[in-house]
C-alpha cells in the first residue's frame, strides 16, 4: 500500500485547486446544456401589474417561457410584448410525460386529457415578432391516445390576441391525436385581430384524429380579422381508422366563425384520402343556435399546388360567403360552386380592380404593390412588416428549376435547372432574408446544371429546419423557388 503524506497547508491548497477544477467542469457542463430559464416580466412586482393600465411586459424568450409555465397568470391578466423575440433556443427544450416526447415550447393554456385550463385575457404583440418557435410532439401508437398540442396558445377563452406575429414556426407531430394550430390550438368566444403566422407544419404518423389550422386548429364563436397565414402544411397520415382529418390554412375546424379581411398564402400537401381540407377552412360546422359562419373579403393563393385539398373549404355544413377569391392557377384546386366564392387567374388576383369591384376597402384596409407579397393584396397594417422581411422578387422564370427531395430530410438537397450556361450562380436565403450560402459549383449531367447543397452555411454550420429560398441567375436568365428542410 502506498501512502502519501500531505501537510495541512498542502491539503488546503489541493482542496482549493480541486474545487476550482470542479467549478470549471460544472460551468462547462451547464453552458453546454443550458437553456433559457423562465423569468417573470420586469414589472412583475409593480402595483397593478398585469392590468390593462400596466400590462405584464413580455420582452424576451425567458418571459414567454414564464408565461407558459405560470398557469396562475392565465386568467384575467393583460400582456404586452415589447420587443422581437428569437425563440431558436426552444429547439433545446425537452421533456417527457409518460409515453409522450415533448420538445420545444410547451404552450400557453391547457386543453387535453387532464382537463381544460384556457388562457383568459389579452395578449398584445404590439406588432413585434416571435421568430423560430419550435414544437415537436410524439406518442407511439397503441394504448390510450393523448391529445398532442402544438401551438403558441394551447387553449384560449374570452381572449383577445392582437398585433401578434410569428415567423418561421416549425411544428412537428407524431401521434394518434394531434391538434396543431399556428397561433392557437383551441379558441372559444375570442377575437384574433391583426395577427400573422409563417412557417411549416408537418405531421407523420397513424393518426386517429388529425386537426390542423394555419392560424387556429379548432375555433368556436371566434372573430378573425385583418390576419394572414403563410404556412406550408405537410401531412403523411396512414389514417387506418377512416376518420376524417380537418386541415385548414386559417382554421381546421370552425363553428360560428366571422372571418374578414384575411388571407392564406401557403400550401397544403397531404397524402391522406380521408381529409376535409381547404385553403381557409377544413370544415365549417353547423350550429344549433342562431349563429352561423360568415366569411367575407378574403382570399387564397399559393406558391405550390395543393394536394388533396380544396381551394377554400373542405366541407361546408353552414356558412355565408361574400367577396371571397382564390387563385385557380397557383393552388390548382377547385371549389364547388358557392355564392360569394370565385376563382381567378393569377393575373386577375394581382389586379386591384378585381377586389375594388367586389367592394374591398383599398383606402383603409388593403393595398397592392407588385414588390410586396408577390403582387397579391396585402394588409395595410402590415406593410412595414412585409417590406422589412425577405421575399424573393417576383421573377418570370426564363428557365425551369426543381428541388429534390422536397421536403428535405437527408444531408443534401439537389437543385436542378434545364439550362447549361457559364457564370451560373445560386444564392440561398432563410425566411428572414439572411444570405445562407452562395455558390457557382454546378455540375452538368444530362443537359442539366445541378447544384448539390450539403445543408451548411458559409461557415460550414448545418442549418436549422425551416423554409429556404433560392435564386439562380446567369448573365441572361434567372429563376427562384423555395424548399423545406426537416430534421
C-alpha positions as CSV (number, residue, x, y, z in Angstrom):
1,X,0.0,0.0,0.0
2,X,1.3,3.4,-0.9
3,X,0.8,6.3,1.5
4,X,1.0,9.9,0.5
5,X,1.6,12.3,3.3
6,X,0.3,15.8,2.6
7,X,0.7,18.6,5.1
8,X,-2.4,20.6,6.2
9,X,-1.2,23.6,4.1
10,X,-0.8,21.5,1.0
11,X,-4.2,19.8,1.7
12,X,-5.9,23.2,1.8
13,X,-4.2,24.2,-1.4
14,X,-5.2,20.9,-3.0
15,X,-8.8,21.4,-1.9
16,X,-8.9,24.9,-3.4
17,X,-7.5,23.7,-6.7
18,X,-9.9,20.7,-6.8
19,X,-12.9,23.0,-6.1
20,X,-11.8,25.3,-8.8
21,X,-11.5,22.4,-11.3
22,X,-14.9,21.2,-10.2
23,X,-16.4,24.6,-10.7
24,X,-14.9,24.9,-14.1
25,X,-16.3,21.5,-15.1
26,X,-19.7,22.3,-13.7
27,X,-19.8,25.6,-15.5
28,X,-18.7,24.0,-18.8
29,X,-21.4,21.3,-18.5
30,X,-24.1,23.8,-17.6
31,X,-23.1,26.0,-20.5
32,X,-23.1,23.1,-22.8
33,X,-26.6,22.0,-21.8
34,X,-28.0,25.4,-20.8
35,X,-31.4,26.6,-22.0
36,X,-33.5,29.7,-21.5
37,X,-34.8,29.8,-17.9
38,X,-38.2,31.2,-17.1
39,X,-38.1,34.8,-15.8
40,X,-41.1,36.9,-14.7
41,X,-41.7,40.2,-16.5
42,X,-39.6,43.2,-15.5
43,X,-42.7,44.9,-14.0
44,X,-43.9,41.8,-12.2
45,X,-43.7,43.4,-8.7
46,X,-45.2,46.7,-9.6
47,X,-48.6,47.8,-8.2
48,X,-51.4,47.0,-10.5
49,X,-49.1,44.9,-12.8
50,X,-51.0,42.7,-15.2
51,X,-53.8,45.2,-15.5
52,X,-54.9,47.0,-18.7
53,X,-53.2,50.1,-17.4
54,X,-49.9,48.3,-16.5
55,X,-49.8,45.0,-18.5
56,X,-47.1,42.4,-17.9
57,X,-44.3,43.1,-20.3
58,X,-43.1,40.2,-22.4
59,X,-39.6,41.3,-23.6
60,X,-37.7,38.1,-24.2
61,X,-37.9,34.3,-24.5
62,X,-37.5,33.9,-20.7
63,X,-40.6,36.0,-20.1
64,X,-42.5,34.0,-22.7
65,X,-41.4,30.7,-21.0
66,X,-42.5,32.1,-17.7
67,X,-46.0,32.8,-19.1
68,X,-46.2,29.2,-20.5
69,X,-45.3,27.8,-17.1
70,X,-47.3,30.1,-14.8
71,X,-50.9,28.8,-15.1
72,X,-51.9,31.1,-12.1
73,X,-51.5,34.0,-14.5
74,X,-53.5,32.6,-17.3
75,X,-56.8,34.2,-16.2
76,X,-57.7,37.8,-16.0
77,X,-54.4,39.5,-16.9
78,X,-53.1,41.7,-19.7
79,X,-49.8,41.1,-21.5
80,X,-47.8,43.4,-23.8
81,X,-44.9,42.3,-26.0
82,X,-42.2,45.0,-26.1
83,X,-39.5,43.5,-28.4
84,X,-38.9,41.0,-31.1
85,X,-38.2,37.5,-29.6
86,X,-35.9,34.9,-31.1
87,X,-37.2,31.6,-29.9
88,X,-34.5,29.5,-31.6
89,X,-33.5,28.1,-28.2
90,X,-36.8,26.2,-27.9
91,X,-35.1,23.5,-30.0
92,X,-33.1,22.7,-26.9
93,X,-36.1,22.2,-24.6
94,X,-37.0,18.6,-23.9
95,X,-39.4,16.9,-21.5
96,X,-41.2,13.6,-21.3
97,X,-44.7,13.0,-19.9
98,X,-45.5,9.3,-19.7
99,X,-45.1,8.0,-23.3
100,X,-45.2,11.5,-24.8
101,X,-42.0,13.1,-26.0
102,X,-42.3,16.8,-25.6
103,X,-39.7,19.0,-27.3
104,X,-39.8,22.8,-27.8
105,X,-42.3,25.3,-26.5
106,X,-44.9,23.8,-24.1
107,X,-47.7,26.3,-25.0
108,X,-49.8,28.7,-23.0
109,X,-53.1,27.4,-21.7
110,X,-54.1,23.7,-21.3
111,X,-56.6,21.6,-23.2
112,X,-56.5,17.8,-23.2
113,X,-56.9,14.6,-21.4
114,X,-56.1,16.0,-17.9
115,X,-58.6,18.9,-18.2
116,X,-59.1,22.3,-19.6
117,X,-57.4,25.5,-18.3
118,X,-57.5,28.1,-21.0
119,X,-55.7,31.4,-21.2
120,X,-58.3,34.1,-20.5
121,X,-57.1,37.6,-21.0
122,X,-55.4,39.9,-23.5
123,X,-52.1,39.5,-25.3
124,X,-51.0,42.4,-27.4
125,X,-47.9,41.7,-29.6
126,X,-47.6,45.4,-30.4
127,X,-46.6,44.3,-33.9
128,X,-43.4,42.7,-32.7
129,X,-42.4,39.3,-33.9
130,X,-41.7,35.9,-32.4
131,X,-39.1,34.1,-34.6
132,X,-38.3,30.4,-34.9
133,X,-40.7,28.9,-32.5
134,X,-40.1,25.1,-32.4
135,X,-42.5,22.4,-31.2
136,X,-42.2,18.6,-31.5
137,X,-44.7,16.1,-30.0
138,X,-44.5,12.3,-30.3
139,X,-46.5,9.4,-28.9
140,X,-46.3,5.8,-30.0
141,X,-49.4,4.2,-31.4
142,X,-51.3,1.8,-29.2
143,X,-52.5,2.4,-25.7
144,X,-54.6,5.3,-24.6
145,X,-54.2,8.2,-27.1
146,X,-53.3,11.5,-25.5
147,X,-54.1,14.8,-27.2
148,X,-50.9,16.3,-28.5
149,X,-50.9,20.1,-28.9
150,X,-48.5,22.1,-31.0
151,X,-49.2,25.8,-30.8
152,X,-48.2,29.1,-29.1
153,X,-51.5,29.1,-27.2
154,X,-52.9,25.6,-26.5
155,X,-56.3,27.0,-25.4
156,X,-57.9,30.4,-25.1
157,X,-61.4,31.5,-23.9
158,X,-62.9,35.0,-23.9
159,X,-59.4,36.2,-25.0
160,X,-58.2,38.9,-27.3
161,X,-55.0,38.2,-29.3
162,X,-53.9,41.2,-31.4
163,X,-50.9,42.6,-33.3
164,X,-49.1,39.3,-32.8
165,X,-46.8,37.9,-35.5
166,X,-45.0,34.5,-35.7
167,X,-42.3,33.9,-38.2
168,X,-40.7,30.6,-39.3
169,X,-42.6,28.4,-36.9
170,X,-41.6,24.7,-37.1
171,X,-44.2,22.4,-35.7
172,X,-43.9,18.6,-36.0
173,X,-46.2,15.9,-34.6
174,X,-46.3,12.1,-34.5
175,X,-49.2,10.8,-32.6
176,X,-52.7,9.3,-32.8
177,X,-54.4,12.5,-31.7
178,X,-52.6,15.6,-32.9
179,X,-54.1,19.1,-32.7
180,X,-51.9,21.7,-34.4
181,X,-52.5,25.5,-34.7
182,X,-50.1,28.1,-36.0
183,X,-51.2,30.5,-33.3
184,X,-53.9,28.8,-31.2
185,X,-55.0,25.2,-30.9
186,X,-58.4,25.6,-29.3
187,X,-60.2,29.0,-29.3
188,X,-63.6,29.9,-28.0
189,X,-65.5,33.1,-27.7
190,X,-62.4,35.1,-28.6
191,X,-61.0,37.5,-31.2
192,X,-57.9,37.4,-33.3
193,X,-57.0,40.8,-34.8
194,X,-54.1,41.8,-36.9
195,X,-52.1,38.6,-36.4
196,X,-50.0,36.5,-38.8
197,X,-48.0,33.2,-38.9
198,X,-45.5,31.9,-41.4
199,X,-43.5,28.7,-41.3
200,X,-44.1,24.9,-41.5
201,X,-46.4,22.3,-40.0
202,X,-45.6,18.7,-40.5
203,X,-47.4,15.5,-39.4
204,X,-46.1,12.0,-39.9
205,X,-47.9,9.0,-38.3
206,X,-51.0,6.9,-38.0
207,X,-53.5,9.5,-36.7
208,X,-56.9,8.7,-35.3
209,X,-57.7,12.4,-35.1
210,X,-55.6,14.9,-37.1
211,X,-56.7,18.6,-36.8
212,X,-54.5,21.4,-38.3
213,X,-55.1,25.1,-38.7
214,X,-52.6,27.6,-40.0
215,X,-53.9,30.1,-37.5
216,X,-56.3,28.1,-35.3
217,X,-56.9,24.4,-35.1
218,X,-60.4,24.5,-33.6
219,X,-62.5,27.6,-33.2
220,X,-65.9,28.3,-31.9
221,X,-67.5,31.7,-31.7
222,X,-64.3,33.4,-32.9
223,X,-63.9,36.7,-34.8
224,X,-60.8,36.8,-37.1
225,X,-60.0,39.9,-38.9
226,X,-57.0,41.6,-40.7
227,X,-54.9,38.4,-40.4
228,X,-53.0,36.1,-42.6
229,X,-51.0,32.8,-42.6
230,X,-48.2,31.8,-44.9
231,X,-47.9,28.2,-43.7
232,X,-46.7,25.1,-45.6
233,X,-48.7,22.2,-44.3
234,X,-47.4,18.7,-45.0
235,X,-49.1,15.5,-43.7
236,X,-48.3,11.9,-44.1
237,X,-51.1,10.1,-42.3
238,X,-51.9,6.5,-43.0
239,X,-55.2,7.0,-41.1
240,X,-56.2,3.4,-40.7
241,X,-59.3,4.5,-38.7
242,X,-61.0,6.1,-41.6
243,X,-61.9,9.2,-39.5
244,X,-61.7,12.4,-41.5
245,X,-58.8,14.8,-40.9
246,X,-59.6,18.6,-40.8
247,X,-56.9,20.8,-42.3
248,X,-57.4,24.5,-43.0
249,X,-55.0,27.3,-44.0
250,X,-56.7,29.5,-41.4
251,X,-59.0,27.3,-39.3
252,X,-59.1,23.5,-39.2
253,X,-62.5,23.0,-37.6
254,X,-64.7,26.1,-37.4
255,X,-68.1,26.8,-35.9
256,X,-69.7,30.2,-35.7
257,X,-66.8,31.9,-37.2
258,X,-66.6,35.5,-38.5
259,X,-63.6,35.9,-40.9
260,X,-63.0,39.1,-42.7
261,X,-60.1,40.9,-44.5
262,X,-57.8,37.9,-44.2
263,X,-55.9,35.5,-46.5
264,X,-53.9,32.3,-46.7
265,X,-50.8,32.4,-48.9
266,X,-49.4,28.9,-48.3
267,X,-49.6,25.3,-49.3
268,X,-51.4,22.2,-48.3
269,X,-49.9,18.8,-49.3
270,X,-51.4,15.7,-47.9
271,X,-51.5,12.0,-48.9
272,X,-54.5,11.1,-46.8
273,X,-57.6,10.0,-48.6
274,X,-59.9,10.9,-45.6
275,X,-59.4,14.6,-45.3
276,X,-61.6,17.7,-45.2
277,X,-59.0,20.3,-46.2
278,X,-59.2,23.8,-47.7
279,X,-57.2,27.0,-48.1
280,X,-59.3,28.8,-45.5
281,X,-61.1,26.0,-43.6
282,X,-61.1,22.3,-43.2
283,X,-64.7,22.2,-42.1
284,X,-67.3,24.9,-41.3
285,X,-69.7,23.1,-39.0
286,X,-73.4,23.8,-38.4
287,X,-74.7,25.4,-35.2
288,X,-77.7,24.5,-33.1
289,X,-78.1,28.2,-32.1
290,X,-79.0,31.2,-34.1
291,X,-75.4,31.9,-35.3
292,X,-73.7,30.9,-38.5
293,X,-70.3,31.2,-40.2
294,X,-69.7,34.5,-42.1
295,X,-66.7,34.8,-44.4
296,X,-66.0,37.9,-46.4
297,X,-63.3,39.9,-48.2
298,X,-60.7,37.1,-48.0
299,X,-58.6,35.1,-50.5
300,X,-56.4,32.1,-51.0
301,X,-53.2,31.8,-53.0
302,X,-50.2,29.5,-53.0
303,X,-46.6,29.2,-54.2
304,X,-47.2,25.5,-55.0
305,X,-50.2,23.4,-56.0
306,X,-52.4,21.9,-53.3
307,X,-52.6,18.2,-52.9
308,X,-55.8,16.6,-51.6
309,X,-57.2,20.0,-50.6
310,X,-60.0,22.2,-52.0
311,X,-59.4,25.9,-52.7
312,X,-61.4,27.4,-49.8
313,X,-63.0,24.8,-47.6
314,X,-63.0,21.0,-47.3
315,X,-66.6,20.6,-46.0
316,X,-69.3,23.2,-45.5
317,X,-72.3,22.4,-43.3
318,X,-73.4,26.0,-42.9
319,X,-72.0,29.4,-43.9
320,X,-72.3,32.7,-45.8
321,X,-69.6,33.9,-48.2
322,X,-69.1,37.3,-49.7
323,X,-66.3,38.5,-52.0
324,X,-64.0,35.5,-51.4
325,X,-61.5,34.7,-54.1
326,X,-58.9,32.0,-54.8
327,X,-56.1,31.7,-57.4
328,X,-57.1,28.9,-59.7
329,X,-53.5,28.7,-61.2
330,X,-51.2,28.6,-58.2
331,X,-53.4,26.3,-56.0
332,X,-54.6,24.2,-58.9
333,X,-57.5,23.4,-56.6
334,X,-61.2,23.7,-57.4
335,X,-64.1,24.6,-55.2
336,X,-67.7,23.6,-55.5
337,X,-69.9,26.4,-56.8
338,X,-70.9,28.6,-53.8
339,X,-72.4,32.1,-54.0
340,X,-69.7,34.5,-52.8
341,X,-66.7,32.4,-53.8
342,X,-64.9,32.9,-57.1
343,X,-61.8,31.5,-58.7
344,X,-59.5,34.0,-60.5
345,X,-56.3,33.7,-62.6
346,X,-53.0,34.8,-61.1
347,X,-53.1,37.9,-63.2
348,X,-56.6,38.8,-62.0
349,X,-55.6,38.1,-58.4
350,X,-53.0,40.8,-58.7
351,X,-55.2,43.5,-60.2
352,X,-56.7,46.0,-57.8
353,X,-59.9,46.2,-59.9
354,X,-60.8,42.6,-59.1
355,X,-61.2,43.5,-55.5
356,X,-62.4,47.1,-55.7
357,X,-65.3,45.9,-57.9
358,X,-66.2,43.4,-55.2
359,X,-66.3,46.1,-52.5
360,X,-62.9,45.7,-50.8
361,X,-61.6,48.7,-48.9
362,X,-58.3,49.7,-50.5
363,X,-58.2,53.1,-48.7
364,X,-58.1,51.8,-45.1
365,X,-57.6,48.1,-45.0
366,X,-56.0,46.7,-48.2
367,X,-53.2,47.7,-50.5
368,X,-51.5,46.2,-53.6
369,X,-47.9,46.6,-54.8
370,X,-46.0,44.4,-57.2
371,X,-42.9,44.5,-54.9
372,X,-44.8,43.3,-51.8
373,X,-46.4,40.0,-51.1
374,X,-45.5,38.8,-54.6
375,X,-48.1,41.2,-56.0
376,X,-51.1,39.9,-54.2
377,X,-53.2,42.2,-52.0
378,X,-51.7,42.7,-48.5
379,X,-53.0,44.4,-45.3
380,X,-52.0,48.0,-44.9
381,X,-51.5,47.4,-41.2
382,X,-48.6,45.0,-42.0
383,X,-46.9,47.0,-44.7
384,X,-43.8,47.7,-42.7
385,X,-43.6,44.0,-41.5
386,X,-43.8,42.8,-45.1
387,X,-41.3,45.3,-46.5
388,X,-38.8,44.5,-43.8
389,X,-38.9,40.8,-44.4
390,X,-37.3,38.9,-47.2
391,X,-39.4,37.8,-50.1
392,X,-37.9,36.9,-53.4
393,X,-38.6,39.4,-56.1
394,X,-41.1,38.1,-58.5
395,X,-39.2,36.6,-61.4
396,X,-40.6,35.4,-64.6
397,X,-38.9,32.1,-64.9
398,X,-36.8,32.1,-68.1
399,X,-35.8,28.5,-67.4
400,X,-37.1,25.7,-65.2
401,X,-35.7,24.6,-61.9
402,X,-36.6,21.8,-59.5
403,X,-35.6,20.8,-55.9
404,X,-35.3,17.1,-54.9
405,X,-36.2,15.9,-52.4
406,X,-38.7,18.4,-51.1
407,X,-39.2,18.3,-48.1
408,X,-35.5,17.6,-47.4
409,X,-34.9,15.0,-44.7
410,X,-31.4,13.9,-45.8
411,X,-28.0,15.6,-45.5
412,X,-28.1,17.1,-49.0
413,X,-30.5,18.6,-51.5
414,X,-30.2,18.8,-55.3
415,X,-31.4,21.9,-57.2
416,X,-31.5,21.4,-60.9
417,X,-32.0,23.6,-63.9
418,X,-32.6,22.8,-67.5
419,X,-30.1,25.4,-68.8
420,X,-26.4,24.8,-69.0
421,X,-24.6,28.2,-69.1
422,X,-21.4,29.6,-67.9
423,X,-21.3,32.0,-64.9
424,X,-24.3,30.4,-63.2
425,X,-24.7,31.3,-59.5
426,X,-27.1,30.2,-56.8
427,X,-27.9,32.1,-53.6
428,X,-29.8,30.6,-50.7
429,X,-31.7,32.6,-48.1
430,X,-33.6,31.9,-44.9
431,X,-37.1,33.4,-44.3
432,X,-35.5,36.4,-42.6
433,X,-33.7,37.4,-45.7
434,X,-30.3,36.4,-44.5
435,X,-27.9,35.0,-47.1
436,X,-27.1,31.5,-46.0
437,X,-24.9,30.3,-48.9
438,X,-23.7,31.3,-52.3
439,X,-22.0,29.1,-54.9
440,X,-21.3,28.6,-58.5
441,X,-20.3,25.0,-58.1
442,X,-22.7,23.4,-60.5
443,X,-22.3,20.0,-62.2
444,X,-23.5,19.3,-65.7
445,X,-25.4,16.0,-66.1
446,X,-27.9,15.0,-68.8
447,X,-28.1,18.6,-70.1
448,X,-28.9,19.9,-66.7
449,X,-27.0,22.1,-64.3
450,X,-27.2,20.5,-60.8
451,X,-26.2,22.1,-57.5
452,X,-25.9,19.7,-54.6
453,X,-26.1,21.5,-51.3
454,X,-24.9,19.9,-48.0
455,X,-27.3,22.0,-45.9
456,X,-24.5,24.0,-44.5
457,X,-24.0,27.8,-44.4
458,X,-20.9,29.7,-45.5
459,X,-19.3,28.9,-42.1
460,X,-19.8,25.2,-42.6
461,X,-22.5,25.1,-39.9
462,X,-25.6,22.9,-40.5
463,X,-28.7,25.0,-41.0
464,X,-31.9,24.5,-39.0
465,X,-35.2,23.1,-40.1
466,X,-37.5,25.6,-42.0
467,X,-38.3,27.1,-45.3
468,X,-35.4,28.3,-47.5
469,X,-35.5,30.3,-50.7
470,X,-33.1,30.1,-53.6
471,X,-32.3,32.3,-56.6
472,X,-30.4,31.1,-59.6
473,X,-29.1,33.6,-62.2
474,X,-26.8,33.8,-65.1
475,X,-25.9,36.7,-67.3
476,X,-29.1,36.1,-69.3
477,X,-31.5,34.1,-67.1
478,X,-32.9,34.0,-63.6
479,X,-35.3,31.9,-61.6
480,X,-36.2,31.3,-58.0
481,X,-38.1,28.9,-55.7
482,X,-38.3,27.5,-52.2
483,X,-38.0,24.2,-50.3
484,X,-38.5,22.8,-46.8
485,X,-35.8,21.2,-44.6
486,X,-37.0,18.9,-41.9
487,X,-34.8,17.1,-39.3
